[in-house]
Amino acid sequence: MHRRAVLTSAGVALAALTAAWAALAIPTASAESEPERPVATSATPQATTGTPSATEDAPQATAPADSPVAVNGLLRVCGVNLCNEAGEPIQLRGMSSHGLQFFPNCLNPDSLAALRTDWRADFVRVAMYVQEGGFETDPAGFTRRVDEAVEAASALGLYVVVDFHILTPGDPNLNLDRATSFFAEVAARHAARTNVLWEIANEPNGVDWAGIKSYAEQVIPVIRAADPDSVVLVGTRGFSSLGVSEGADETEVTDDPVDAANIMYTFHFYAASHRDLQRATVARAARSLPLFVSEFGTQTFTGDGPNDLDSATTWLDLLKSLKISYSMWSFSDGPESNSVFRRGTCAGTDFTGTDVLTESGEFIRTRIRGAAG
């Protein structure tokens, strides 16, 4: 039986959510570095306290007219494609937040409203780091932060990818207990929504496919117990490269797929570093695997340096031809070239137009707007 969206109308909900968001107190964190994307921010990491907000009793309503959720409804995997409620293959285009602890002001009702109405995007990926000063430091506070993001995006009729952002350690099994407790709670809380997808492990690395598969087959049933219909995204080996970054390829997945229905496998790329080999892998794998690019950048794998917009354009043309959904890293205003907003933008309330955007921000906004509709 299909679930029905628990969504509020955008006009009323955004004012209330803005006030609620302002009450959150996860401040900006200190500089940290991850293997793929160094982050430089200014303050010391702290976590919020308190309990997650309960949303299961929110009033039932339809998504705003003409929004992605209103148009497409409950998504499902059909063959190698992501399909809408009518069974038509679609491509979702959106943005990934940076870590909720690093840029807490960048993911808010105003920025999400700009993403929906100005950029004309379809979804936002909410990247909740598990380590690096994230979820493990304050499960209740970071879960609440995810809940608020889901509520704000839902009010606009955006889809949401809830990303359990495992990076270091790269073996997701080391966070298995945290994953099962987190997904049991949030899947139950948001089970009535039609617009939430679950990404259960951001970038597994230093672990073989058997280990990733085992993790997935333990976490997915936890989600399905509360939310049997939504799409689950499964990370792949070698920083979600289908194993390419660790000398393998997609055959380890095609030969031994996860034993679960309605799932997709993630692929991540950074256009200045990942070119012909990775594009050929995606084109070949897409014939037999449902793929979802839940993260990409226009720079090198460090998340910084010059943007290679020619390579990024080639990538997005390929994804369009294959109807593979994507989100770009990152919806933030940091010093690295991966940030789509200019420094200081997230301290304000204006996120529309091009004056607030970096080179990568202008590129992806133009691309999403051009593909919308």
N, C-alpha and C positions, 0 to 999 in steps of 0.2 A: 504494500500500500504506500502510495506516495505521501511524503510529508508536505506540510504547508508552511510557507515562509512566516517567520515571526519578524515582520518588518514594520517600521513605523513610517509615516509620511515624512519626507525630508524636511519640510519647513518647520514643523513642530519639534521634531526629534533633535535637529542640529543644535537648537538653542539650549536644550536640556543637556545634551551630550557635551557641549562646549563647557558648560559650568562643571559638569562632572569631571571632565578631563583636566580642568584647571586645578581640581582638588588632588589630583594624583601627584605623588612626590618622589618619583624615581628621577634623581638628578643626573646630569651628564657625567660620564665616567672618565677615568684617566686614560692616557694613551695606552693602547694595547696593539699587539701585532699578531695576526694570524697568518698561516703559511701562504694564503692566496691574496689577502687584502689587508695590508697594514692600516690601522686606524689611528688617527691623532686627534684627540679631543682634550678638553682642558681641565676638567674637575676630577675629584676623587670618586670612584664608584661607591654608591650606597644603594640600598634597596628599600623599597617601601615595606610597610607592615600593614596588617589588616587582612581581611578575608575577601575572597573574590565576590564581585557583585552577582546576585542571582538574576538571571534573565529568563528563566524558564516560565515565569508568570507574566512576561511582557504581553501586551495586547496583540491579538492576531490581526494582521492587516496585509494588504497586498503591497508589492514593491511599487515605487513611483513609476508612473506611466512612461513607457519608452526606455526604461532603464535596462541594462543587460539582463538582470534577473527577471524582470517583467516579460521581456521578449523571449528568453530562452528557457526559463523555468529550471526544473531539476535536471542536472547534468548526469550523464552516464557514459560509460565506455562502450562503444559499439565497434567491434573489430579492432583496428589500429587507431581509431579516431575517438576524439572527445565529441559527444553528440548532445544536442539539446533535448528537451522533453518530447519534441516531435520526431526524434530519431535522425535529425539532420546533422552531419558533421560540421563543426564550427571551430574557429580559432579564437581564443581569448588573448587579449593584449593588455599588459599592465605593468606595474612597478613593484619592486621589492623594497620594503623598508630596510634600513640598516638595523643593527642591534638596538632593541628597545632601551637598553641602558646607556648607549652611546649618544643617541640623538633623540631624546625623549620628546622634544618639542616639534619634531618634523612630521610625526604621524598624529594628526588631529582632525577634528571635523572640518576646519577650513581647508587644510591641504587636501583632504580626501574629496571635498566638494569640488575643488579645482581639478583634481585628477578625473573625476567623473564628468563634470560639465564643460570644463575648458579643454582638457586633454582628450575627452571622450573615451577614456579607458574602460575596460571591462572588469578588472579585478585588481586587488592589492594583495601582496604577499606580506604577512606579518612575521618577521624574522625574530623569533625569541631564542636568543643564545641560551644554551644550557650551562656552559661554563663561561669563562672570561667575565666574571662579575654578573652573570645572568641568573637564570632560574634556580640553580642550586643554592644561591645565596639567600633567596627569599621566594619560595614557591608560591605562597599566597599573593604576594605583591605582583609578581610577574604574570601570574594567571589572571589577576584582575586587569592588568594592562592589556593582555590579549583579549579579554572579554570586552573591554571598552572599545578596542579597535574593531572587533567584529560588529558591535552595536552601531558604531559610527558608519562603517562601510555598508551595513545592512540597511540603514536608514536612507541611503542613497541608491540602493538597488545594485550595488557592486557585489561581485563574488569576492570571497576571501580565501586565501590559502594560509592556513595556520601552520607555520613552519617550526618544527622542533629542531632548532638550529645547532645540530651536533657538528663540531669541527675538530676540537682537541679535547679529549682523545677521539681518534677517528673511528674506533670500533664502537658501533652503537650499542653493543651488548653491555658495555660498561655503564651505560645509562638506562638499562632496561627497566629497572624499578622506577626510576623517575619518569620514564616514558609512559609506562602503564598507568601510573597514578595520575599523571597529567591528562592523558587522553581519556581515561575513564571519567574524569571530572568534567572536562570541557566538552567532550562529545555528548554527555548526558545533558549538560546545560544548553547546548545549541542544537540538540537533535531535531527540534521542530523547524529549523531553518532549511531552506532549499539551496542556500548560496555558499555553504562552507565546504571546502576541500581540505584534506589533511595530508600534510607532508611530514612523514614520520622520522626522517633522518636526512638532514641537509646534505652533507658531503662525506659519506663514509670514506675512510682512507686508512691504509695500513692494515686492512682486514680483507680476507678473501670473500668471494661471492657467497660461499656456503654460510659464512658467519652473518652476512647481511640478510640473506634469505631467512635464516633461522630467526633473527630479530624481527623481521617483517611478519613472519608467521605467528609470532607471539603477540605482537602489538595490534595487528589488524583485527583479530577477534575481540579485543578490548573495545575498539571503536565500534565494531559491528554490533556489539551487544546493546549499545545505546542508539546507534545511528546506522541502520542496515543499508541505507540507500546511497550514501554520498561516495564521491570519488576519493581514493587514497593514492597518494604519490609516494613511490618507493625510490629511495636513493640508490645509485649504482656505484660500483667500485671505482677507486681512483678519483676522488673528489667529484663524484657524479659525472664521470666521463665515459660510462659504459666500459670501464676498465682500461681505456686507452692510455691514460696517464700513468698506469702501472704495468704497461706492456701486454695488456689483454685486449679483448674486443667484445662485441655484443653476443658472441656465440655462447659465452658462459651463462648468459641470461636466457637466451632462446633455448638452449639445451636443458636448462634446469630452472624454469620460471617459478615465481612465487605461487604457492597454492592458494589463490584467492581470486575472487571475481571483482570486477569494477575497479581495477587498479591501473595505474600508469607508471612508467619508469622515467626518472628524471635524467636530464642531460644538462650540464653547465658548460659554458664556453666564455672565453675572453678574446675578443676579435683580433687584437694585436698579437696574441700568442698562438691562438688555435685557428688553423686555416684548413688547408686542403685535406689533410688526414682526418681531422675531426668532422669536417663537412661530409666527406665520403662515408664515414662511419654512420653518421646520422641518416644520410640518404639510404644506405643499405639496411640499417636496423629498422627504419620506419616501415619497411615492407612487412615486417612480422611482429613488431613490438609497438604498443601504444606509448608514445613519447610525449613528455611535457618538459619544456625548457623553463624551469622555475627560477633560473638565475643566469644572467649573462652580463657582460660588460663590453664597452667599446675600447678598452685599454688592454694592457698586459694582464696576466693572471695575478699580478700584485694589486690590481685595482687602481693603479696610478700610472702616470706617464702619458704620453701623447695618445689622443684618440685616433684609432684607425677606422674612420667612418666608411671607407671603401669596403674593407673586410666586413664591417658590421652590416652594411647594406647587402652584401652578397649573402651573409648569413640570414638576414631577415627575409630576403627574397626566397631563399630555400625553405625557410619555415612556413612562409605563406603558401608556397606551392604544395607543401605536404600537410597543411592545416595543423601545424604543431603550435600550441599555445606558448607564450613566453612572457616573462617579466624581467625588467632590467634592474640591475644593482647600481646605484641605490638612491632611494627617496630621502635624501639627506642634504645637509649644507656644509659638509666637512671640507678639508683642504685638498683632498685627493680628487683627481679628475673623474672618478666614478660618481661623485656627488652631482645630482642634477640641479640643485639650487645653489645660488651664489651664497657666500659666507654671510651669516646674519639673517638670512631670509626667514628661518624658522622661529626667530624671536618676534616676528610680526604676524600679521593675519592675511597678507596678500600673497597668494601663491599662483595667480593667474598671469597669462601673457608671457612674453619672452624676456622682459627686463630682469626678472628674478632668476633666470636660468643660466647655467653654464653651457659650454659647447655641447657636451653630451646630453644635457637636458633639452636644449633646442632640437637636437637631432631626434631624440626619442619622442618628444611631444609632436613634432611634425609627422613622424612616421605613424604614430598611433592615430592622430587626427586624420591622416590621409587614408587610413585603412578602415576607419569607423563607418558604421552605417550599414 
